[in-house]
Amino acid sequence: MMLKRRIAALAAVCLVVSTTGWAKVSTEEAQQLGSTLTPYGAEKAGNADASIPAWDGGITEKKIPHNYTRRGMHHPDPFAEDKLLYKITAQNMAQYAERLPEGVKGLLQTYPDSFYVPVYPTRRSASAPQWVYDNIAKNAVTAELAHDGNGFRDAFGGVPFPIPKNASGQIDPVMILWNHLTRWRGIYVVRNSSDTAVQANGTYSLVTSHQEADFLYYHRDGSFEKLNNRLLYYTAFVTEPARMAGNAILVHETLDSVAEPRNSWAYNAGQRRVRRAPTVAYDTPVAPADGLITTDDVDMFNGAADRHDWKFIGKKELLIPYNNYRLNARTLTYDKLLQKGHVNPEGTRFELHRVWVIEGTLKPGTRHVYGRRTFYLDEDSWNIVAADQYDVRGNLWRVSLSYLMNYYEVPVLWTALDAYHDLNARRYFVTLLDNEQDSTLEFQDASPGDGHFSAQSLRRRGRR
């Protein structure tokens, strides 16, 4: 039973409100995309003092560093010459309080002698293929929320709500959340990486796996109708440590997970058998993360959002992790990266960007370990880049940070690694470590097909 729970939870590690009016935006309003708004729905202009520049297309093919020579290699930093502007520490944080997420303030206060925020010039590097932009423009005038906001319809191949307004013209937080869940992350992605829980004394033990993700929502020959309520497929085969090697999981992630929970299967290498894994969702603890995160913490947030009431807090200019190419470098070893309490700030980069801020409050009579959670979404990519998780007493408990960078060969703005901090336990969990691997994410333009992500395929591949 313990092994089944552990394997099912590993699936979650490695993955990915009520609304009154759900009408589409008008054709006239959608015409802002690509003019005053970026194709993704962000404000194209810079801010008043130019500390946030105008978006000029992000990293395009002509801006890829010349020493990037093959897909899958670790990425040379296109902004390596940028100079540090300033550091925010526990001692001077009051000066910058209005530009920091609450969770980052919590990290500064919890680790006053070691954690700091290194601030660099803002580079609006986010970009995506033109066909994704084209799909987003189509979605803007067709997409609608469905099933009380637990799903949507008539969108495909791009975020469904680039202008996230309901029929009353108000910003809808559930639409914003759906943009995160459906954001562009490639078509078919392969990765060898490690996860680890770092203990209060700084010790850690890696779990390494071979992972594959097939984003059905972005298949070039697909459509909303062909999805059949499937959002993505995911599989992972553990390679280390030896006691876990060979175990594998398979996940079919659903779009409307309230109507149909995700399906998962586990392969036990010792028994050489595939079995349906128990469904894990919401606040089920993730066992391989040493209980430091919940299932719906994975990928900063995944799954159903129906246990919290959501509201839009506002759009703010905040310092967030961005263009973190140093965290992807082969020269940064895990021993140097993984410090007590948090990753080594020397390897990180924060920039000033506009973010959408939404907040979820636990519904009366509903169970979840988080009484409140605040998400900060990068306006240029819809990634949740920071998350503050509060306990049922209202105390800041856990802080999640997604260290973004542009995989410019695709291009796609995604995470270099995600770090989840428990301020009370003074421990943290890090996922997607690949610095000591020969390669990083390999993005492929075509899916291997449904058969590759079947229970039968899991059994065949697990026996190799």
Sequence and secondary structure as in RCSB ss.txt:
>XXXX:A:sequence
MMLKRRIAALAAVCLVVSTTGWAKVSTEEAQQLGSTLTPYGAEKAGNADASIPAWDGGITEKKIPHNYTRRGMHH
PDPFAEDKLLYKITAQNMAQYAERLPEGVKGLLQTYPDSFYVPVYPTRRSASAPQWVYDNIAKNAVTAELAHDGN
GFRDAFGGVPFPIPKNASGQIDPVMILWNHLTRWRGIYVVRNSSDTAVQANGTYSLVTSHQEADFLYYHRDGSFE
KLNNRLLYYTAFVTEPARMAGNAILVHETLDSVAEPRNSWAYNAGQRRVRRAPTVAYDTPVAPADGLITTDDVDM
FNGAADRHDWKFIGKKELLIPYNNYRLNARTLTYDKLLQKGHVNPEGTRFELHRVWVIEGTLKPGTRHVYGRRTF
YLDEDSWNIVAADQYDVRGNLWRVSLSYLMNYYEVPVLWTALDAYHDLNARRYFVTLLDNEQDSTLEFQDASPGD
GHFSAQSLRRRGRR
>XXXX:A:secstr
 HHHHHHHHHHHHH     S      HHHHTTBTTTB TTSSB S  TTSSS     SS GGGS TT  STTS  
  TTTT    EEE TTTGGGGGGGS HHHHHHHHHSTTT  EEE          HHHHHHHHHHHTT EEEGGGT
EEES  SS S SS B TTS B HHHHHHHHHT    SEEEEEEEEEEE TTS    EEEEEEEE GGG TT  HH
HHTTEEEEEEEEEEESTTTTT EEEEEEESSTTTS  EEEEEETTTTEEEE     TT B GGGTTSSBGGGTTS
S S  TTEEEEEEEEEEEEEE   GGGG TTS HHHHB SSSB GGG  EEEEEEEEEEEEE TT   S SEEEE
EEETTT  EEEEEEE TTS EEEEEEEEEEEETTTTEEEEEEEEEEETTTTEEEEEEE TTSS   EEESS   G
GGGSHHHHHHHHT 
